Amino acid sequence: MKSLILSVVVSLVALTGVSAQDMAFQGKWNLIKEGSSDLDYFRSMTVQFTVKQDEITLVKEFGPRRKCSETLVLKTNGAKNTVTVTDGTFMSNLYMGLKIPPHAKKEVTATWVKSNILAMHESYAIAGSQGTKQLEVDNTFELSSDKDILTYKIMRSSRKIGSELTYVFKKADANNAYVYQMSDDWDIRSALGTQACFISLQGIVNETKPNLYFVFGPKYPFNYTGELFTYLEKQRHYSFTRLSSLEQALQIFKQQIKGYIVWDKNVRTSLIVAYTLAGLEKGIVIPEDLIPLAERLGLKQIEDFRGRFSGKTDYEIYTWAYQQYWQRCSRDLIVWLGGDHGSLMLPAVADYGMTKKAFFTDLSSRETDTLEYGLTNKLLSDMKSLSQVMGWHSYKKDLEEEWVTLTSSHALSVEGLNSLPNTSFLYRVPPTPGFRFKNNHNIQPGKKYTPEKKVYLALVQTDGLGIGAWVKPGRGSIPYAWEVSMKFKYMSPAMMEYFYSQATPNDYFIGALSGSSYMYPKAFPKKWLPKEIENAKSLMDSLDLKVFEIMDYSADKTEAGNNELTKEIVDAYYTGMPSVIGFLNGYFASHTFAVKDKRPFISYDYYLSGEKPEAEAAADLEELAALNNDRPYFLLVHVREYSDVARVKSICDRLGSQFEVVPLDVFLKLAGENPTFKERYMGTDIK
């Protein structure tokens, strides 16, 4: 069959005489205004090519309010083509007092140059206020190497060299999507019904291509959605149509929706169950008040949960859902729609879970919640080892430390939060062709690093990039390290590219957290830990990361509790990540330290909360330096995401002259050369 297809393709090319590269011009192309010359009055421009053997038809259209167009049918063998002008508008520069005389003739030649450039030369008369002049115009249309971008340049004989007009186009049927502005109202009694429905719609329409993106409100935990939207428009050449209502969105995507599922506003958990069924059946989730809209659009009812779960506990509801749906759900992904509780829910991660046919829940992982804990264990034990948990635990039911301990014990890692936005969209946007994830390394090969008698300070932002200070004031003003949620390299590659491409020389990325995503190594099954570390190392290599961070609160499952690591665990990371230049440990301050082959394993000596007054934080750091009076002293600081870089810089500016803020990789290199910390592991006494 393959040989037959190849034979047909060869025959067609032989018949037409048109190369595959020439055919890449074929079709309609829309203007990308960013990066293009100004069109004066016109707001839009399209070019359309019809390519044949030794001939091309080019149609240029301008608009939208005052429309004009030009059609050229040209031989592409370099012969002279005579074209009668039907519209005398000087289209590229309407604001200039120039016009083509009525019934004028253009002499045009067209030639393929190389395989990706069409060159055209035009000669025609142009009328100005002082009469008619002859104009010579060179036009070039050049395809990018990936054939996605077309650049059109116009150079007129009347224009100075270097002042050519440049227009950038993309395929008319490529990278088109819709965008909707979410509000900050996620209350069941008001806007949650509409926004939860939008998220389920996103999970349906983004299943095979990126169709629907959301910009979230200013109070939303992930604060970059607006900036990323601008990046997608300007750098990735997406064209977005703004949606004004849910009805408009449902009308546009109606053919992709298989029906609707009604959840019960009186039983919050019914919405979580509804998302499970929505992913399996490609349905939207709606409360009772949106049923008339769904019926008006002709959508059929898939399920109605009103009254179904009245008076039932979460254990009973999820047991029912388990019996009904579990066998059809993924074993590679399970989603916790926890976080806020009561009348609030931020279920933005549900879109991605729907595309993967995940089971949704917010069951407790607290051992004293016997029934829910047992069902949680049952669900997790059915998942594939080294697969993924997404979302977040319920703040009402248990602690993060309890939840991650339990998920880790089943050889699973966590990618949070429940509010993680637009993943189904970003999953479908590949990196720019040829883009390489390149970190801002500061270590110069061959240079000798000898620490001075100083206090060296390194700053690391908690909780990754998305909910941190990336878009807040001060970034780039001081050396600063950022935790990277590494699985976004394939879950949201365009988002990862956005962060890497926006980085300043002072922004340094590190791998996190404990594994390929968040897990506790002490709770992780021993037989799976080396493989999980190997998976993390592979992601680090692909993202050009040389520092890895670990956190583990499984010992007592309490916040700010015991986050020490055993020597066995530390050795496992040294063995599994031989190219890493150093390791970080903890969240709050910790006491595990080691060094091997001048590669240090350093715990945080300070946690900078968002509430700590600047003067007190500076005093804390000065006191730590006084108590750790051997020099050099390596003071590693973990910065809570609620602090912006400008605030952290202000604190550092208060410190004495003995302090020096250095890039994290330089910090680790210096510490490896002269480790003044004491080697210590979980279970060893502090001396």
N, C-alpha and C positions, 0 to 999 in steps of 0.2 A: 504493500500500500504506500509506504514512504517513497519508494522509487517511482511509483506512478504519479504521486503528487509532485515530486521534483521534476519529472518529465513534462508535466502540464505547465508548471511555472516557467521552465526553460523555453517551452514552445511559445508561451504568451509573450515573454520578453523578446524572443526572436521576431515575433510577428509585429509587435508594436515599436520596437527599437527604443523603448523608453527604459532607462535604468531604474533600479529600485530607489536610488537616491533622488532622482528627478521626481519619481512618483511620491516621494515624501512631501513635496510641495502641494500635492493635490488637496483640494478642499478649501474650506473657508477658515480665515484667520481673524481673530479679534484683537484690537489694539489694547496694549497694556500701557495705561497713561503714565504710570511711574516709570521713569527712565526714558520716556519718549519726549520728543520736541513738542512744544505747545501747538495746538491745532487752531489757535485763534478762536473763531466763533464756534467751530465744530467741537462736539464733545465725544464723538465716536468716529471710528474709521474701521472698515473691514477691507481685506483683500481676499480675493478668491481665485484659485488657479484651477484650470482644467488642462491637464498635460496630455499631449498626444505625440506621436512620432513626428519630430522636427517641427512641432507647433505647440503653442501655448496660448490659452485664452486667459487674460487677466482682467478682473473686474474690481475696481476700487469704488467703495461707497462711503459717503460722509453723511453725518446727521447728528442728532435725530430730528431736530425741529425743521431746519432748512435742509432738505435732502438734495444731494447731487451725486452723480456717479460718472464713471468713465469705463468703457469696455474696449480692450485692445486684443485683437486676434493677430498673433505674430508668428512668423516663421522663426525658428530658433537656430538657423544655420548661418546667421550673420548677414542674410540678405536684407535689403532695404524694404521696409513695409510702409505704405502710405495709409494714413489714418485720417478720416475726416472728423473734425472736432464738432461734437453735438452740444456741448455745454461749455461756454466760455469762461466759467468760474475758475479763478486761479486758486485751486482747491487747497493747496498746502498752506497758503498764506492769504486768507480771505481779507484780512485787515489791511493788506497792501493795495495801493491803487493801481492794480494791474488786472488786465483782462485779455483773454485770447480772442482775436477778431472772429466775427461770425463766419462759419464755413471755412475756417482756416484748415490747412493740412499739416499734419505732423509726419515727419520722416523718422521712422523708428527702426532700430536694429536690436535684435535680441540674441544672446549667445549664452550657452552653458559654460561657465568657467569652473574648472575643477569639477567636483561632483556635487557640491553643495551651494554653488553660487550661480544665480541668474543675473547677468549683466544686460542692461538696456541703455541705449543712447537715443535721446530724443532731440530733434531739431525743429523749432517752430517759432513763429512770430508772436511777440507779446506787445500789447498796447499799453502805454503809460500816458501821463499827462503831456509829455513832450513828443508823443508820436509812437511809431512802431519800431521795435528793435528785434533782432534775431537772437534767440536764446538757445544755448546748447546745454543739455541736461544729462548727467550720468546718474542712472538708477541702479542700485545693487540690492538684490534680495539674497540674504545669506542664512542658511539653516545652521543651528547649533549642532554640535556633535551628536547629541541625543535626539535630534530632530523634533524637539518640543518647542523651540523658540525660533522665530523668524525675525531677523533684523533687516529693516528697509532703510537705505540711506539715499538721500537726494543731494547731489552737488551740482549747482547751476554755475554757468560761466560768469554770471553777473555777481556771484558771491565770493567773498574772500576765502582763500584756502583755510581749512580748519573750521569753517562755520557751516558745515553741511547739516542738513536736517536728518534726524534719526528717529525712526519709529520701531517699536518693539511689539511683536504680535505673539499670540499663542493660538493653538488650534481652537476653533469655535466650540467644539464639542468636548474639550478637555478642561479639567479643573474648574468646573462650575458647581457651585453649592449654594445652600441657603443658610442664613444665620438668623437667630432669634435672641433677643435681649431678655434674659431672665431677671426676675426681681429678687429682692432679699427676703421675700415672704415665703416661708416654708411651713406655715401653720395649717393643720388639717382644716381648721375652721375658715380658712380664706383661700390662699393661692396654691396650696400644695396639690390639690386635685388637678389643676391645669398643668402645673410644672411637672408633676409625676407622669402625667400623660405625655407631655413633650419628651421626657426622657425615654419612655417606652417606645415612642415613635422613632426616636433616634436609634434605638437598638434594632429596629426593623429596617429602616432605610439605609443604614450604614453597613449592613451586613456584607455587601460585596464591593461597595465604593463609598468614598466620603461625600455624603450628600447634605448632612445637617450638622451645624456647629452652633454652640451656645456661647454667648458672652454673659458671664455671671455678674451679679451685683457687687458694689464696692465693699460690702461686708463679708463677702464669701471667703471661706478659708483658703482656697486656691486663688491667689490674687493676680495671676498672670494672663487670664483668658483674653482680656482686651489687647494686651501687648502681643500675645501670640496670634490673635486674629489679624492684627496689622502686619505682622511678619508673614503670615500666610498670603495676604493680599500683595504686599510689596515685594517680598523676596521669593515667594514660591508661586506667584502669579495666579492665585485663586481669584475667581470672580464670584462675589457673593450677592445674592438677592435677599434683601431684608424681609422677614416675615413680620406681620403686624398682629397676628392673632392665631390661636389654635385652630380655629375653623379654616383659615386660609391654608395652614400647613397640612391639615387632614385632607382638604380638598386636593391639594397638589399631589400628595402621596397616597391617595385613596386606593389605587390599584395594587399597592404593595401590602396593604393592611388586610389580614384575613378575618378580622373581627374585633370585638371588644370584650373585656372582662370587667365586671363591676365589682369594686371593692367596697367594704362597709366602713363608713367614716366613724361608726361607733366601736369598731374593732380594728385598731391601728394595724395589728399584725396581719390582717387580711390583705393589706396592700403588699406586704412582703411576699406572701403566698401568691398573690396575683402576678408578681413579676416572674416567678418561676414558670407559671403557666403561659405568660406572655412570650417568654423566650421559646418555649416548646411549640407554641401555636402561631407565632408571629402576630400577636394581638396587642392592642393598646390597652392600658389600664385606666379606668375612669371611675369617679364616684357617681352617685345617683343623679346629681344635678346635670351631668354631661350626657346622660342617656338620650335626651331629645336631639342633641347635636349629632351624636353617632347615628341615630335612626334617620335623621334628615339626610345624612350623607349616604344612606343605604348600607351601612355596615351591619353585619349580623352579630348576634350575641353568642359568645363562646361559653361564658360561664357567668353566674351571678352569685356573689358571695354574701349578699345582704341577708342577715339573719342566720347564715350558715354556722357562724362561730360564736354567736351570742352566748355569754355565760361560760365560755370555755377558757381554759388556761392556755398559755403559749405552748406548753408541753403537749396538750391535747391537739391544738391546732397544727403544730408541726408534725406530730405523729400522723395525723390525717394526711397532710401534704406528702410526708414520706411514703405512705402507703399508696397514694395516688400517682405520684410523679417521679419518685427517686429512680426507678429503673430506667427512665428515659433521659435522665440528666447526666451531665458530663462527670467523668472521674478525674479530669485534668484541672478543673476549676470549680470552686465553691465560693459563694459570696455571703458575707455577713453585712446586712444592712442595719448596722447598729449606730453608734455615735449618740446624737441627741435622742431624747425619749419624750414621753408625754405626747403633747399635741404637735411636736416638731419632728420632721424627718427630712434629711438631706440625702436622697437616694441616687446621686448623680453617677455612681459607679454601675448602676443597674443596666445601662445601655450596653456596656461591654459584656457583662454577665449574660445578658439575653442573647447576644450574638454567639456565645459559646455554650448556650443551653445549660447554664449553671443552675444549681439549686440555691435558693435564697433563704436566709434565716437570720435570726439574731439571738439564738439560744445561748444560755449561760454556760460558762466554763468553770464556774465555782463549784468545788466538790460538795459543799453543803447543799447546793441546789440539786438534790439527788436525781430527780427525774430528768430535768433539762441537761444536766451534766452527762447522764448516761446516753441520752440521744445524741448529744454533741459528739461524744466518743464514738458512737456507732457510725455517724456520718463520716467523721474524719478517718476512721479505720477502713472505710470503703474506698477512700481516695487512693489514687496511685501514689507511691512513694516519690518524693521530690516534685510533686505537683504543687499547685498554687491555691492559696487562700487570698481572696481580695475583699476589700471593705474594711470594717472596723467593728470591734466588740461594742456592746451596748454599755454606755456609761452608767446605766441604771442597775445592771445585773452583776457585773464583775469588774475586775481590773485588767488593764492591758497586760500586766505581768502574768496573771493567771491564764489569760487567753493565749498568749504567745508561748507560754510553757506547754500548754496542752497541744497546740498546733504543731509545735516543734517536736513533741514526743512522738508524733505520727510521721515524722520526716517530711513535714510540710513547711513552707515559708510563706510569709504574709506580705502582701502589697497593699498598703492603705492609701487612702482612707475611704469610708463610705461616700464621701463627698467628692472623690476624684472625678474630674469632669472630662467629657469629650473623648474618652479613650477609644470608643468605637470609630470615631472620625479619624483620630490621629494614627490609629493602627493601620489605616488604609493609605496613609500619606508616606511614601518612601523618602529616604534622604535624597538630597540633590545628587544627581549622578556625579561620581567622582569625589563627593565630599568625604573627608577623613576626619574622624574624631581626634583632635589634637589638643593635648593639655598644655598648660603653660609651665613647663618644667624650668626650674631655676638652677639646678645643679649643672655645673659646667664640667664635662668630662676632662679628666687629667688635672683639674685644679685641686690643690690641697686645701682642706677646710680645717682650720684650727680654732676652736672656740676660745674667746677671751674671757676674762673674769667679769662676766656680766650675767644679768637675768634675761634669758632669751624667752620671749613670749610668742606663742603661736595660737591663732584664733581659728576655731572651727564652728561653723553654723550647724545647729541641730536640725533634724527633721527634713533633710533634703532641700531641694531647690524650690519645689512648687508652693509650699506654704511658708517660705522663709522671706528673707529680706532682699531677694534678687532685684525686684523692681522698686525698692525703697531707696531713700537718699543715702549717698555716701559710697556706694559700691565702686571699687576701683581706687579709692583714696588710700587704702592701706592693704598690706598682704592679708589675704583672707582665704580660708579653705571652705569648700562646699561639699556636703555629702550628696552623692549621686545614687538615686534609685536605679540600679544598673539594668533591670529588666525592661525599663522604658526604651532601651536601645532597640528592642524589637516590638514592644507594645505601643510605643509612641515615638518612632524615630524622628519625625519632624520636630517634635517638641524638644527632644534631646539635641538635635541640630541647632535649634533656636538658642538654647542655653550656651552651647559651645561657641556658636558664631557671635554671641553677644558678649562673651567673656573679655574682660580687660586683662592686661599683663599681670595684675595683682590678684586675679581670680584663679584659684587652684582647685581642681576637682579630686575627690577621693572616693574610693569604693565603700559602699555600706549596704546592708548592716548585718554583719556576722556571716551572711551567706549570699547566695544569688539574689535574695531579698531578705527581709527581716526574719530572723529566727534566733533561738537561744542554743548555742552549741552544747552546753552542759545537759540540756534536755533532749537533744537530737540523738536518735539511735546511733550507737557507735559504728555499726556496719555501714551506715549511710553518710556519716560525717565527711569522710575523705572525698566522696563523690560530690557532695554539696560544695565543699571547698574548691574542688576542681572546676565545678560549674561557675563559681564566683570568679575564679582566676581567669577562666576563658572570657567572661564578660569584661573583666578588668583589662585584659590584653586588647580586646577590640575597642575599648574606650580610652586607651592610653592612660590608664590609672596605675600609679606606682605606690600608693598608700592605701591601707585597708583598715576599716574600723569595725570593732566588735562591741556588742553590748549584751549582757546576760543577767537577768533578774530572776532566774528560775530557782535559785537557792531557797529564797523565802517568799517569792511571789509578791513582793510588796514594793511600792514606789520608794525610791531612795533607800532601798535595803542593800542586801549583800550583792554586789556586782563584780566580785572577784572571779578570777579564772584559775583553774588548776594547771599545773605544769603540763599535764598530758594534753590539755586543750591548746595551750600556747604552742607546744611542740608540733601539734597537728597543723597549725597555721604556718609555722615556719617551714615545715616539710612540704605542705601543699602549695605554698606560694613563694617559690625560691627567688623570683625576680622582684618581689616587693621590697622597697627600701626601708619600710618601717610599718609598725602597727600601732593603732590607737585603741584604747579600751575605756569603756564606761559611758555614762551619760551625766549623772552626778559624779562627784569626785570618787576615785577608786584607788586601789592600792596594789595592782598587779604590774610588775616591772620585770623586764628581762632585756638581754642583748645577746645576739649571736651573729658572728661574722660582721660586726659593726652595724647590724640592723637592729635598731631598738624597738622594744615593745613597751610603750609608755601609756600610763593611765592619766586621765584628766586630774589635774590638781585643783581645778576651780570650775564651778558652774555659774555662769552669769545669767541670772533670771531676768525676765523682762521688767520686773517690779523693783529691782534693786536700785536705789538712788546712785547716781554716778559717783558722788563723793565717797559713799560707803564702799562701792565696788573697788574704787582705786585704793582705799584704805585696806580692804581685804587683801588685795594683791601685794601691797607694800608689806603687810604683816607676814604673808606667806614667804616673801623674799627674806624677811628678817629671821624667820624660824628655819628656813632652809638656806643657811648662810654660806655653804660651800659654793664656790664659783668655779665654773659656770653652773647656774641653776636653770633647769629646763622646765618652764611653767606652761603647761598645756591647758588652754581655756576652751570650754564648751559654751557656746553662746546660744541661748534660747531664741527661737525664730522670731519672737515678738520684738527683739532688739534690732534696729536697723544699723547699718555699718557706720553711719554718721555718729550715732550714739556711742558705739563701741570705740570709735576713734577719739571721741571726746573724753572717754574714760582713760584711754591710753595716754592721751596728752597730759593728764594729771600726774602721771607717774614720774619718778625721779630719773636722773640721767643714767642710772645703772641698768634701766630697762631698755630692751631693744625688741621691737616687733619685727619678726623675720618670716619669710615664706615657710610654709609647713615642711616642704621637702628639705630646705636648708636647715631648719630646726632639727629634723631627724638626722640629717647628715652630721651636724655638729654634735648631737647627743651620742651618736654612734662612735664618734672619735674620742669623746671623753665623758662616759656615762657616770655622772655623780649620783644618780639614784641607786637605791639598794635593790638587788634582785629579790623578788617576792612573789608568791603565788597564793592562791586560796588554801587556807589551812596552815600557812606559815605565820609565825608571830612577827609583829612589827617590832623592830629593834631600834 
